[in-house]
Structure formats: C-alpha cells, structure tokens
Amino acid sequence: MKELTFEEFCELPMELGMHISGDKEHYLHRYNRETNVNNVVITRKKKNGGFGKSSTIYYLPNEVENY
C-alpha cells in the first residue's frame, strides 16, 4: 500500500458497509476497497432525541491496533 499524507488519507472515498440505529447509539461502518481501511463512527442518542458526541475508529482488518 502506498504511503499517504493526512490530507490524502482524509480524501479517500469510503463505501457504506453497514448502518445500525439502536435505542441508545447509531453505528456507521464505511470502508475503502483499495486500501482496506475501515471506519466506524458511533454516535450516542440523547434522551430528548438529539445526538451526542461521536467517536470515530479507523482500523485494518486482521490488525490488532485501532486508530
């Protein structure tokens, strides 16, 4: 895999893998086929129906570390 700058990495096109809306959280999974980078965004729901702060995780399948 080619080494990317931060700006190039942020511009990678991501395909939607899965979206789950739960009672307390929303999960959004996206991935890039060329680089095999996966992105998961978890957003908590507030009691009033609004949304809280999101957490984002980047990972490579079969790798131990998450970023």
C-alpha positions as CSV (number, residue, x, y, z in Angstrom):
1,M,0.0,0.0,0.0
2,K,1.3,3.5,-0.9
3,E,2.1,5.8,2.0
4,L,-0.4,8.7,2.2
5,T,-0.3,12.2,3.6
6,F,-3.0,13.1,6.2
7,E,-4.8,15.2,3.6
8,E,-4.8,12.3,1.0
9,F,-6.0,9.9,3.7
10,C,-8.9,12.1,4.6
11,E,-9.9,12.4,0.9
12,L,-10.2,8.6,0.4
13,P,-13.6,7.6,-0.9
14,M,-15.4,5.4,1.6
15,E,-18.3,3.0,0.8
16,L,-21.1,2.3,3.1
17,G,-20.8,-1.1,4.8
18,M,-23.5,-1.0,7.4
19,H,-25.7,1.4,9.4
20,I,-27.4,0.3,12.6
21,S,-29.8,2.5,14.6
22,G,-30.1,1.2,18.2
23,D,-32.0,2.5,21.2
24,K,-29.0,4.3,22.6
25,E,-26.5,4.5,19.8
26,H,-26.1,4.8,16.0
27,Y,-23.3,2.8,14.3
28,L,-22.0,3.7,10.8
29,H,-19.4,1.4,9.1
30,R,-17.6,2.5,6.0
31,Y,-14.6,1.1,4.1
32,N,-12.2,1.7,1.2
33,R,-11.7,-1.3,-1.1
34,E,-8.2,-0.2,-2.4
35,T,-6.5,0.4,1.0
36,N,-8.7,-1.9,3.1
37,V,-9.1,0.9,5.7
38,N,-12.3,0.6,7.7
39,N,-14.0,3.5,9.6
40,V,-16.6,3.1,12.3
41,V,-18.5,6.1,13.8
42,I,-20.5,5.6,17.0
43,T,-22.9,8.3,17.9
44,R,-24.9,8.3,21.2
45,K,-28.6,9.3,21.3
46,K,-29.7,11.8,23.9
47,K,-32.9,11.3,25.9
48,N,-34.6,14.2,24.1
49,G,-34.0,12.6,20.7
50,G,-30.9,14.6,19.8
51,F,-27.4,13.3,19.2
52,G,-24.4,13.4,21.4
53,K,-20.7,13.4,20.6
54,S,-19.4,10.9,18.0
55,S,-16.5,8.5,18.4
56,T,-14.5,7.5,15.3
57,I,-12.3,4.4,14.9
58,Y,-10.1,3.6,12.0
59,Y,-8.8,0.0,11.6
60,L,-7.4,-2.5,9.2
61,P,-8.9,-6.0,9.2
62,N,-6.8,-8.6,10.9
63,E,-4.7,-6.0,12.7
64,V,-4.5,-5.8,16.5
65,E,-4.3,-2.0,16.8
66,N,-7.1,0.5,16.2
67,Y,-6.6,4.2,15.3
